[in-house]
Amino acid sequence: MKKIILSVIGILLLVVIIAVVVVALNLDRIVKRSVEYYGPQVTKVDVKLDSVHIGLFSGDASIKGLAVGNPPGYQSPHSITLGAASISLKPSTILSPKIVVRTIKVESPDITFEGGLSRNNLTTIKDNAAGKAQSSQTVTNSVGQQKPEKHLEVDDFLLTGAKVHGTLQLPGGREVTVNNLTLPEIHLTNLGTDPQGITASELTRRILDEIEHKTIGEVSKFGSNVGKDLLKNIGNGTNGANLNQLKQNLGNLLHKPGTATTNSP
């Protein structure tokens, strides 16, 4: 009887070892497929990823070629593209219910802005993610069954060197080209450090909130500078009363009501 029990235990251990090896060998493919399948459920836009590499024992991970699509009605194929990002995980938590992410470092993503200051492609994607994060903690698998989202802890998230381009739409149908604006760095810490952690939807929402907020701020300053240049060009020969009226109209045109903007010197 003892030999039978030992044999059963040995077989179970062998099965566990084989399962771990299989997961380790296929983890990159599994993560890539999950990002491309569940990402659109959260953002309501296409999400594509060229490759993922995860060191199951080292905890080091990298992603390459991330592309986030645009909502219907916008011209550009992508809202955000990223060449590469590096991630450091706590190895012992990779297969646990709550994955501990020590650091995420994103460098030089490309952001496409389309629309006005109050409504644009980024606000649409952000609202999509916010609705998902607040309404449900589940996603659906390929056969439509609900599946609980993985919980995360992210100790340090850093995004630097982001560039913004695209078009700023003004009332009346006018458009101004936005080109090569540099976004201030985004640095988030201690996300999901409580026992429950945060879901991928909630993390996505937090990051998109920051991207949208900082992009709107930079585009707004850009619009103010465009207005200043326009006033300089047409100011000569314009009397004081008409010029003041023009400034007021232009300010109403460029600035989102109720949103503070910072004018460049």
ZILINFEN-V447080 format. One record per helix or strand of 3 or more residues. SS is the DSSP state (h for helix, s for strand). FROM is the first residue (numbers start at 1). TO is the last residue. If there is no record, write none. Layout:
BEGIN
ss=SS from=FROM to=TO
ss=SS from=FROM to=TO
END
This chain:
BEGIN
ss=h from=2 to=43
ss=s from=47 to=54
ss=s from=60 to=69
ss=s from=78 to=89
ss=h from=91 to=93
ss=s from=98 to=107
ss=s from=110 to=115
ss=h from=121 to=135
ss=s from=138 to=140
ss=s from=146 to=148
ss=s from=151 to=160
ss=s from=163 to=169
ss=s from=175 to=182
ss=s from=186 to=191
ss=h from=200 to=235
ss=h from=240 to=254
END
